[in-house]
Structure formats: structure tokens, C-alpha cells
Amino acid sequence: MDKAVVAKKGPYELTLAAGRYQYCSCGRSKNQPLCDGSHAGTSFIPLIFVLDKKTLVTLCGCKQSSVPPHCDGSHEGI
């Protein structure tokens, strides 16, 4: 099984418009924290999440969260 790359040792805080998003689960995307297809050839797939309205989100940067795509503080242990 492939191992996720730590993209950032902390969360990404973004205000996103309502819509459908693809969270990068592999850590390889150049468009962090969102997927750009860099997972091709790995066992990773993007995590889809939908926002019903404009929302401030805190997305995991270390890719170790137990509640992806949201940050749970796991970066503090790496």
C-alpha cells in the first residue's frame, strides 16, 4: 500500500463556495489541499466532499487525520 506524503504539517484554512470538491488524499497534488490528479498510479483516490453554502473549512495537510478531509490535530504527532 502506498503511503501519503505529508503536504503540510498543519491545516489548510480556506473559505470555499458551495460546490463539490475533491480533497487530495495522497499529498502529491500541487494544488493542495485539493486534488490535481497526481495520485495516478498509486492506490489513492480523492475524497469527495460537498458544501451546501460558502463555508470556512479546516482541511488536513498532513494526510493523517482520522476524520478526513478535516484536520483533527494529527499533525502535532509528526
C-alpha positions as a Markdown table, in Angstrom:
| # | Residue | x | y | z |
|---|---|---|---|---|
| 1 | Met | 0.0 | 0.0 | 0.0 |
| 2 | Asp | 1.2 | 3.5 | -0.8 |
| 3 | Lys | 2.0 | 6.0 | 1.9 |
| 4 | Ala | 0.6 | 9.5 | 1.8 |
| 5 | Val | 3.0 | 12.4 | 1.5 |
| 6 | Val | 2.8 | 15.0 | 4.3 |
| 7 | Ala | 2.0 | 18.1 | 2.3 |
| 8 | Lys | 1.9 | 20.4 | 5.3 |
| 9 | Lys | 2.4 | 20.0 | 9.0 |
| 10 | Gly | -0.8 | 21.8 | 9.8 |
| 11 | Pro | -4.2 | 22.5 | 8.4 |
| 12 | Tyr | -5.3 | 24.5 | 5.3 |
| 13 | Glu | -7.9 | 27.0 | 6.3 |
| 14 | Leu | -10.0 | 28.0 | 3.3 |
| 15 | Thr | -13.3 | 29.7 | 2.6 |
| 16 | Leu | -14.9 | 27.7 | -0.1 |
| 17 | Ala | -18.0 | 28.4 | -2.1 |
| 18 | Ala | -20.9 | 26.0 | -2.3 |
| 19 | Gly | -20.0 | 23.1 | -4.5 |
| 20 | Arg | -18.4 | 19.7 | -5.0 |
| 21 | Tyr | -14.7 | 19.3 | -4.1 |
| 22 | Gln | -12.0 | 16.6 | -4.4 |
| 23 | Tyr | -9.7 | 16.6 | -1.4 |
| 24 | Cys | -6.2 | 15.3 | -2.1 |
| 25 | Ser | -5.6 | 12.2 | 0.0 |
| 26 | Cys | -2.2 | 11.3 | -1.4 |
| 27 | Gly | -0.3 | 14.5 | -0.6 |
| 28 | Arg | 1.2 | 14.8 | -4.1 |
| 29 | Ser | -1.1 | 17.4 | -5.5 |
| 30 | Lys | 0.5 | 20.8 | -6.5 |
| 31 | Asn | -3.0 | 22.3 | -5.7 |
| 32 | Gln | -3.1 | 21.4 | -2.0 |
| 33 | Pro | -5.3 | 20.6 | -0.3 |
| 34 | Leu | -7.4 | 19.8 | -3.4 |
| 35 | Cys | -6.7 | 17.0 | -5.9 |
| 36 | Asp | -5.0 | 17.7 | -9.3 |
| 37 | Gly | -4.7 | 14.0 | -10.4 |
| 38 | Ser | -1.2 | 13.4 | -9.0 |
| 39 | His | -2.4 | 10.2 | -7.4 |
| 40 | Ala | -2.4 | 8.5 | -10.8 |
| 41 | Gly | -0.5 | 5.2 | -10.5 |
| 42 | Thr | -1.0 | 5.0 | -6.7 |
| 43 | Ser | -3.6 | 3.3 | -4.5 |
| 44 | Phe | -5.1 | 6.7 | -3.5 |
| 45 | Ile | -8.3 | 8.3 | -4.7 |
| 46 | Pro | -9.5 | 11.8 | -4.0 |
| 47 | Leu | -12.1 | 12.2 | -1.2 |
| 48 | Ile | -15.2 | 13.9 | -2.4 |
| 49 | Phe | -16.9 | 16.4 | -0.2 |
| 50 | Val | -19.8 | 18.8 | -0.9 |
| 51 | Leu | -20.6 | 22.2 | 0.7 |
| 52 | Asp | -24.2 | 23.5 | 0.6 |
| 53 | Lys | -23.1 | 27.1 | 1.2 |
| 54 | Lys | -19.9 | 29.2 | 1.5 |
| 55 | Thr | -18.0 | 27.7 | 4.4 |
| 56 | Leu | -14.7 | 28.2 | 6.3 |
| 57 | Val | -13.1 | 24.7 | 6.3 |
| 58 | Thr | -10.0 | 23.4 | 8.0 |
| 59 | Leu | -8.6 | 20.7 | 5.8 |
| 60 | Cys | -5.9 | 18.3 | 6.8 |
| 61 | Gly | -2.5 | 19.0 | 5.4 |
| 62 | Cys | -0.6 | 16.1 | 6.9 |
| 63 | Lys | -2.9 | 13.4 | 5.4 |
| 64 | Gln | -3.0 | 11.6 | 8.8 |
| 65 | Ser | -6.4 | 12.8 | 10.1 |
| 66 | Ser | -8.9 | 10.2 | 11.4 |
| 67 | Val | -11.7 | 12.5 | 10.1 |
| 68 | Pro | -10.6 | 13.4 | 6.5 |
| 69 | Pro | -10.8 | 15.8 | 4.9 |
| 70 | His | -11.0 | 17.8 | 8.1 |
| 71 | Cys | -8.0 | 18.4 | 10.4 |
| 72 | Asp | -8.0 | 16.6 | 13.8 |
| 73 | Gly | -4.7 | 17.8 | 15.0 |
| 74 | Ser | -2.8 | 14.6 | 13.9 |
| 75 | His | 0.0 | 16.9 | 12.6 |
| 76 | Glu | 1.1 | 17.6 | 16.1 |
| 77 | Gly | 2.4 | 14.0 | 16.4 |
| 78 | Ile | 4.6 | 14.0 | 13.3 |
